[in-house]
Amino acid sequence: MSDVYAHVTVKILEKEYQVSCPVNERTDLLDAAELLNGQMREIRDSGKVVGLDRIAVMAALNMANEVLKFKAREDAVQSTFGNRIRALTESADKALGDARQLDL
């Protein structure tokens, strides 16, 4: 972990925020701020939510929901691959076991 921190200014809904982060995470912070700003603009522009705090909460909930959906898909893929790898390993072990028995 780096002890060198960058002070970064991010702009979200025309308001500037000063944030510190490790230098090697500066680009990630700027990308995250841009994504958040886009989400918040979209919510604000829909006219259905009023107030910066409510817009921020809705954006956070939407993004958290996306993260949870992504994690669920990732878990399903890992489970599928894990099951497939186990099946292939069992097949290989059986085939090798059968081949060893033939050598005797």
PEZI-V470496 format. One record per backbone hydrogen bond with DSSP energy under -0.5 kcal/mol. CO is the residue of the C=O (numbers start at 0). NH is the residue of the N-H. If there is no record, write none. Layout:
CO & NH
CO & NH
This chain:
2 & 4
3 & 22
5 & 7
5 & 20
7 & 9
7 & 18
9 & 11
9 & 16
11 & 14
14 & 11
16 & 9
16 & 18
18 & 7
20 & 5
21 & 24
22 & 25
24 & 28
25 & 29
26 & 30
27 & 31
28 & 32
29 & 33
30 & 34
31 & 35
32 & 36
33 & 37
34 & 38
35 & 39
36 & 40
37 & 41
38 & 42
39 & 43
40 & 44
41 & 45
42 & 46
42 & 47
42 & 48
43 & 46
50 & 54
51 & 55
52 & 56
53 & 57
54 & 58
55 & 59
56 & 60
57 & 61
58 & 62
59 & 63
60 & 64
61 & 65
62 & 66
63 & 67
64 & 68
65 & 69
66 & 70
67 & 71
68 & 72
69 & 73
70 & 74
71 & 75
72 & 76
73 & 77
74 & 78
75 & 79
76 & 80
77 & 81
78 & 82
79 & 83
80 & 84
81 & 85
82 & 86
83 & 87
84 & 88
85 & 89
86 & 90
87 & 91
88 & 92
89 & 93
90 & 94
91 & 95
92 & 96
93 & 97
94 & 98
95 & 99
96 & 100
97 & 101
98 & 102
99 & 103
